[in-house]
Amino acid sequence: MSSILSVSALNTYISFKLKNDPKLKGIAVKGEISDISINHASGHIFFTLTDGSSNIRAVMFSQNASRLNFYPEAGQAVIAFGGVDVYERNGVYQLNCTQLVPDGKGSEYIALAQLKEQLSKEGVFSKPKKPLPKYPTRIAVVTSQSGAAIHDVISTVARRYPLCEVKLFPATVQGLEAPKSISNALSLADDSQSDMIILTRGGGSDDDLSCFNTRLVVMAIYGCKTPVVSAVGHEVDLTLSDLVADVRAATPTAAAELCTPDISAISSEISRLRSEISRLTDRRLYSLSSTVSSFRTVIEALSPENKLLRTEYQLSTMRESMKASISHKLKLYETQISGYRNTLSAADPMNILGKGYALVYKDSHLVTESSKLSGRIQIVMKDGQADAEVIEEDEA
């Protein structure tokens, strides 16, 4: 007896088997829509496909449903592309639908899918994307000369970046002649020395846009040396041209905006940079001025002329100081000399004689004792001298 499984384990196993069955992947199921329900909050679509005899539940999640270019309704014959899956919670298998097309378009969709797969295997879509120049001088536009797309591009470029030239390379963008016309125009645009190419046209039906899903146009874009911006149809339209182009834009106006900078933003940035440069320049000049001033101070300090001036000033100061010192010392000496003079004057015998005293000399020798007075003597007084002779001596 086999092991006992839980309901969840069984549903998980069945889901695994169905998801990994290659025959149930990438299938196309034809039927009529019934019991359709659209969850407007999530964007998911739930419906039933029927062929009159059998039914199958189907779901199309929002990421795929958002790319639909028609509104599915009950009773509509469609072809659903996708794979079989299991909703494990309820144990119900369903078709996980990735693409839905009205019946009658199925063969075209299959052919497109096959071409897309073939080009993908050839590496056409994986080629490295070329960057768009930031400041273009010329933009080549491949589109109809009578359509609204060229006017949208010209007006947008003129508004955003009037320094850039827009050059039209007219092409037929709808019908049997369109692929060849677009391919030729792309070749001319690629040789025009333009900075980038915008391949564009307005919205339309799948038939209107079918020329942009041809190998001829895809390979023409692939072979361009110039970056190509594809802006075909509306945002929900996705063509092979969008996949091979270097950049995809939702609309012609969006393409022009992607290809050009905003001149007002550039002007604001230039003003900001100018202010910043002015601020940095002022700060740098102030720093350099301070440095130069410091160097000037050092140079002046080391200048021979300034050294000479300082030496002269020092000499002058020393000279004045020496003069003052000498003058002071001279005054001191004068004071001392005056004192000495007064002392000498007080001790000068001549000054003493002026008070009535006299000097007595005997044989030119000063006589200081009366016992030595005898014979002839000389008496010196203040105003002169006289010779005298000692007659008699009195002893004290």
C-alpha positions in Angstrom: 0.0 0.0 0.0 1.4 3.5 -0.9 2.0 6.2 1.7 -0.9 8.3 2.8 -0.7 11.9 1.5 -2.4 15.0 2.8 -4.6 17.0 0.4 -2.0 19.8 0.3 0.8 17.3 -0.5 -1.2 15.8 -3.3 -2.1 19.1 -4.8 1.5 20.3 -4.5 2.7 17.1 -6.3 0.1 17.5 -9.1 1.1 21.2 -9.5 4.8 20.2 -9.7 4.0 17.6 -12.4 1.9 20.0 -14.5 4.3 22.9 -14.2 7.2 20.7 -15.3 5.5 19.0 -18.2 7.0 20.5 -21.4 3.9 19.7 -23.4 1.8 22.0 -21.1 4.2 25.0 -21.5 3.9 27.6 -24.2 0.6 26.2 -25.5 -2.2 28.1 -27.3 -5.8 27.3 -26.5 -8.7 28.5 -28.7 -12.1 29.1 -27.1 -14.8 31.5 -26.2 -14.7 33.7 -23.1 -17.4 33.1 -20.4 -17.7 34.0 -16.8 -15.1 36.8 -17.0 -14.3 38.8 -13.9 -11.8 41.7 -13.6 -10.4 42.6 -10.2 -10.0 46.3 -10.6 -7.9 46.5 -7.4 -5.2 44.0 -8.5 -5.7 44.2 -12.2 -6.0 40.4 -12.5 -8.5 38.9 -15.0 -10.3 35.6 -14.2 -12.3 33.9 -16.9 -13.4 30.6 -18.4 -12.6 29.3 -21.8 -15.1 27.0 -23.5 -15.4 25.3 -26.9 -19.0 24.3 -26.3 -18.1 20.8 -25.0 -15.5 21.5 -22.3 -14.4 24.3 -20.1 -11.1 25.4 -18.5 -10.5 28.0 -15.9 -8.0 30.7 -16.8 -6.3 33.6 -15.1 -4.3 36.5 -16.5 -2.3 38.4 -14.0 -2.0 42.2 -14.0 1.5 42.3 -15.4 0.3 40.5 -18.6 -3.2 42.0 -18.6 -1.8 45.5 -18.7 -0.4 44.8 -22.1 -3.7 43.9 -23.7 -4.7 46.2 -26.6 -8.3 45.2 -26.5 -11.0 44.8 -23.8 -11.9 41.1 -23.4 -15.6 40.4 -23.0 -17.9 37.3 -22.5 -18.8 35.6 -25.7 -15.6 36.8 -27.5 -13.6 34.2 -29.4 -9.9 34.3 -28.4 -6.7 32.4 -28.4 -5.0 32.2 -25.0 -1.3 31.6 -24.8 0.4 30.3 -21.6 0.8 27.1 -19.6 -1.2 24.8 -17.3 -0.9 25.4 -13.6 -2.7 24.3 -10.4 -4.4 26.5 -7.8 -3.3 24.4 -4.9 -5.6 25.7 -2.3 -8.7 24.5 -4.2 -7.1 21.7 -6.1 -8.2 23.3 -9.4 -6.1 23.3 -12.5 -6.2 26.4 -14.7 -4.6 28.0 -17.7 -2.1 30.7 -16.6 -2.5 33.1 -19.6 0.4 35.3 -20.6 -1.1 36.6 -23.9 -4.6 36.9 -25.2 -5.5 37.7 -28.8 -8.8 37.8 -30.7 -9.4 34.7 -32.7 -8.1 35.2 -36.2 -4.9 36.9 -34.9 -3.6 33.7 -33.5 -1.5 32.7 -36.5 0.0 36.2 -36.7 0.9 36.1 -33.0 2.5 32.6 -33.3 4.5 33.8 -36.3 5.6 36.9 -34.3 6.6 34.7 -31.3 8.6 32.4 -33.6 10.4 35.4 -35.1 11.1 36.8 -31.7 12.5 33.5 -30.5 14.7 33.2 -33.6 16.1 36.7 -33.3 16.7 36.1 -29.6 18.7 33.0 -30.4 20.7 35.0 -32.9 21.7 37.4 -30.1 19.9 40.4 -31.8 18.2 41.5 -28.5 21.2 40.9 -26.3 23.5 43.2 -28.1 25.0 45.8 -25.7 23.0 49.0 -25.8 24.7 52.2 -26.9 24.4 55.2 -24.5 22.7 58.4 -25.7 24.9 61.5 -25.9 24.2 63.9 -23.1 24.3 67.1 -25.3 23.3 66.3 -28.9 23.8 68.7 -31.7 21.7 66.8 -34.3 18.9 64.3 -33.9 17.7 62.2 -36.9 14.0 61.3 -36.9 12.7 58.4 -39.0 8.9 58.7 -39.3 6.1 59.9 -41.6 6.6 63.5 -42.7 2.8 64.0 -42.5 2.2 62.4 -39.1 1.9 64.1 -35.7 5.0 62.4 -34.4 7.5 64.6 -36.2 5.7 67.8 -34.9 5.8 66.4 -31.3 9.5 65.7 -31.6 10.3 69.1 -33.1 8.3 71.1 -30.6 9.7 69.2 -27.6 13.3 69.6 -28.7 12.7 73.3 -29.4 11.3 73.8 -26.0 13.9 71.7 -24.1 17.1 72.2 -26.0 16.9 74.6 -28.9 20.6 74.2 -29.6 19.9 70.9 -31.2 18.9 70.4 -34.8 16.2 68.0 -35.8 16.5 66.4 -39.3 13.7 64.4 -40.7 14.3 61.2 -42.8 10.8 60.5 -44.1 9.5 57.0 -44.3 6.3 55.1 -44.8 5.4 53.7 -41.4 2.3 51.6 -42.3 1.5 49.1 -45.0 3.4 46.7 -47.2 6.0 49.2 -48.3 6.7 50.3 -44.8 9.5 47.8 -43.8 11.7 48.7 -46.9 11.0 52.4 -46.5 11.9 52.4 -42.8 15.1 50.3 -43.5 16.2 52.7 -46.2 15.5 55.8 -44.0 17.4 54.3 -41.1 20.4 53.7 -43.3 20.4 57.3 -44.5 20.0 58.6 -40.9 22.9 56.4 -39.7 25.2 58.0 -42.3 24.0 61.6 -41.5 26.5 62.2 -38.7 23.6 62.6 -36.3 24.1 62.0 -32.6 21.1 59.7 -32.3 18.1 58.4 -34.3 14.5 58.5 -33.2 12.3 55.9 -34.9 8.7 56.8 -34.2 5.1 56.9 -35.1 1.8 57.4 -33.3 -0.5 54.7 -32.0 -2.5 52.3 -34.1 -3.8 48.8 -34.4 -1.6 45.6 -34.5 -1.9 45.7 -38.2 -0.7 49.3 -38.3 2.3 48.5 -36.2 3.1 45.2 -37.8 5.9 46.7 -40.0 7.9 47.3 -36.8 7.8 43.6 -36.1 9.5 42.6 -39.3 13.0 41.1 -39.6 14.0 43.8 -42.1 13.3 46.7 -39.7 14.7 44.9 -36.7 18.0 44.1 -38.6 18.2 47.7 -39.9 18.0 48.9 -36.3 20.5 46.2 -35.2 23.0 47.4 -37.8 22.9 51.1 -36.9 26.2 52.5 -35.6 24.2 55.5 -34.2 22.1 55.0 -31.0 18.4 54.3 -31.9 15.5 55.3 -29.7 12.3 53.5 -30.6 9.0 55.2 -29.8 6.3 53.2 -31.6 2.6 53.3 -30.8 1.4 53.8 -27.2 3.0 52.7 -23.9 1.1 49.4 -24.0 2.4 48.5 -27.5 5.7 46.6 -27.5 7.2 45.8 -30.8 10.4 43.9 -31.8 11.8 47.3 -32.8 11.5 48.4 -29.2 13.4 45.3 -28.1 16.3 45.8 -30.4 16.6 49.6 -30.1 19.1 51.0 -27.6 16.3 52.9 -25.8 12.6 52.5 -25.8 10.2 55.5 -25.2 6.5 55.4 -24.7 5.6 58.2 -27.1 7.3 60.6 -29.6 7.3 63.3 -27.0 8.9 61.0 -24.4 11.6 60.0 -27.0 12.5 63.7 -27.5 12.6 64.2 -23.8 15.0 61.2 -23.4 17.2 62.5 -26.1 17.6 66.1 -24.9 18.6 67.8 -21.7 16.4 70.5 -20.2 18.1 73.8 -21.0 16.4 75.5 -18.1 17.9 72.9 -15.8 21.3 73.4 -17.5 21.0 77.1 -17.0 20.2 76.7 -13.3 23.1 74.3 -12.9 25.4 76.7 -14.7 24.3 79.5 -12.3 24.9 77.2 -9.3 28.3 76.2 -10.6 29.2 79.9 -11.3 28.3 80.8 -7.7 30.2 77.8 -6.4 33.3 78.7 -8.5 33.1 82.3 -7.4 32.9 81.3 -3.8 35.8 78.8 -4.1 37.8 81.4 -6.1 37.2 84.1 -3.4 38.2 81.6 -0.7 41.3 80.5 -2.7 42.3 84.1 -3.4 41.9 85.0 0.3 44.1 82.0 1.2 46.7 82.9 -1.4 46.6 86.6 -0.3 47.3 85.5 3.2 50.1 83.3 2.0 51.6 86.2 -0.1 51.3 88.5 2.9 53.1 86.1 5.1 55.8 85.7 2.4 56.0 89.5 2.1 56.5 89.8 5.9 59.3 87.2 5.8 60.9 88.8 2.8 60.8 92.2 4.4 62.2 90.7 7.6 65.1 89.2 5.6 65.6 92.2 3.3 69.1 93.7 3.4 67.6 97.2 3.1 65.4 96.6 6.0 68.2 95.0 8.0 70.3 98.1 7.2 67.4 100.3 8.4 67.0 98.3 11.5 70.8 98.5 12.1 70.8 102.2 11.6 67.9 102.6 14.0 69.7 100.4 16.5 72.9 102.5 16.1 70.9 105.7 16.4 69.3 104.4 19.5 72.6 103.3 20.9 74.2 106.6 20.0 71.5 108.5 21.9 71.8 106.1 24.8 75.5 106.6 24.9 75.1 110.3 24.7 72.7 110.2 27.6 75.0 107.9 29.5 78.1 110.1 28.9 76.2 113.2 29.7 75.0 111.6 32.9 78.5 110.5 33.8 79.9 114.0 32.9 77.4 115.6 35.2 78.5 113.1 37.9 82.1 113.9 37.3 81.4 117.7 37.3 79.6 117.3 40.6 82.5 115.3 42.0 85.0 117.8 40.6 83.0 120.7 42.1 83.1 118.8 45.4 86.8 118.3 45.1 87.2 121.9 44.1 85.3 123.1 47.1 87.4 120.7 49.3 90.6 122.0 47.7 89.4 125.5 48.0 88.7 125.0 51.7 92.2 123.6 52.1 93.9 126.1 49.9 96.5 128.0 52.0 95.9 131.1 50.0 92.3 131.2 51.0 93.3 130.7 54.6 95.7 133.7 54.3 92.7 135.8 53.2 91.4 135.4 56.8 94.5 137.1 58.2 96.9 134.2 58.4 100.5 134.2 56.9 103.1 131.6 55.9 106.6 131.9 57.2 109.5 130.4 55.2 113.1 130.0 56.3 115.5 129.2 53.5 112.5 128.4 51.3 111.2 125.9 53.8 107.9 126.4 55.6 108.4 127.1 59.2 105.8 125.4 61.4 107.6 125.7 64.8 108.6 128.9 66.5 111.9 127.3 67.7 113.1 127.3 64.2 112.6 131.0 63.6 115.9 132.8 63.4 117.7 135.2 61.1 116.1 136.2 57.9 112.7 134.9 57.0 110.1 135.4 54.3 106.5 136.2 55.3 103.9 135.3 52.7 100.5 136.9 53.0 97.4 137.0 50.8 98.4 139.9 48.7 102.2 139.4 48.6 105.3 138.6 50.7 107.9 140.4 52.7 111.4 139.7 54.0 111.9 140.0 57.7 114.6 139.3 60.4 113.9 137.7 63.7 115.2 139.9 66.5 113.8 138.1 69.4 112.1 134.8 70.1 109.5 134.4 72.8 108.9 130.9 74.1 105.4 130.0 74.8 
